[in-house]
Amino acid sequence: MHTFDESYFDAGLDRRGTRCEKWDGTEKESVLPLWVADMDFPSPPEVAEAIAVRALHPTYGYTLVLPDDTRALSSFWQRRHNLTIQDEWVMMIPCVVTGIRLALLALTKPGDGVMIQSPVYGPFRFSVEATERRLMDAPLKRDDAGRYSMDLDAVEKQLQAGAKALVLCNPHNPVSRAWKREELQALIDLLARYGAYLIADEIHADFVYAPEQFVPVLSLAQKNVLSLCAASKTFNLAGLEQAAMLVPDEAVRAKINTEMERAGVRSGNLFALEGTRAAYEYGDAWLDGLMRYLDGNRKHLTALVKQELPQAVLTPMEATYLGWLDLRAYGMNCEELMARTLKHGVQFTEGTFFGEGGEGFLRVNIGCPRRNITEGIHRLKEALDEAVEEKAHGVD
């Protein structure tokens, strides 16, 4: 019987030499990576056990997606988010970004306007551009405490200018918002008035801290609305390449299915299916322990920033394990911030990856043992202190 307490997650694990983008992709082994959004914890033990059991059968031929795979996903969402998912809604895909691109290809035409709400996960922007749609931005509003909210006036202006769809991040990466029911309902109602589609990336659904709650978009509307979800973020399975589109609107589902057939998009990687089903069926206790640990991590980061980086502003973390850190008071752009932090042995994600509004920001991954956060902020402080001292002495 496993105990998923603080000591379990404090232990972490060594990921070097495992084809790990986060650790094996750093320039030097001495660099502490707090960037790409996966976690430095073991996945639930049942995941490794399920994959190992299947690997023992010595052939790996063409694979069926079984009703059990859909039921595992649906049961998990019912337990965790009180959302009832019909079997026919579920369309298996390799990853969420694939789903975004499929939806854009199926539901809009080249040259159509597609809205994002920056700062937001970079592949939203990349997907609009790659599918030859017209990028339209309705930037989020930010208050003095660093908390963000939707600008519905900006959304409506873009709808009036011809936007045909909006790609939503719910919860939001990188600004850590767990959108409230009334915010989502207002957005959905506005899009419906203009006949625009809502494509919701809900991959961070399981990372919402009390007293906030995750609100699935499909609990509010089902016409011209779809959700993208995956066990990959929740249970650290991104390398398995397995996700799902939840599409209750039959007409929308038919269009996407046509595009999937045209592009030859398939899902059903043997080990991804086994691992994902095990995570959904047996991962609750692990996830509950993880959320307690991450809650401690976000409080630890908040205290560290206040103590060590008095000029920085950390956006309040309602959701995700990603901190959004405003360092503009230190007078550096992202290029200089990245160069200086790498020099001091720590790697973050540059704010401009999330759009122009991210200039002067860094995103901090706290999905790691707490000691790594402490060391990472210590190295960041050293980098910033060095920059301040050099500027005080006129060194460029």
Order of alpha helices (4+ residues) and beta strands (2+ residues): alpha-alpha-beta-alpha-alpha-beta-alpha-beta-alpha-beta-beta-beta-alpha-beta-alpha-beta-beta-alpha-beta-alpha-alpha-alpha-beta-beta-alpha-beta-beta-beta-alpha
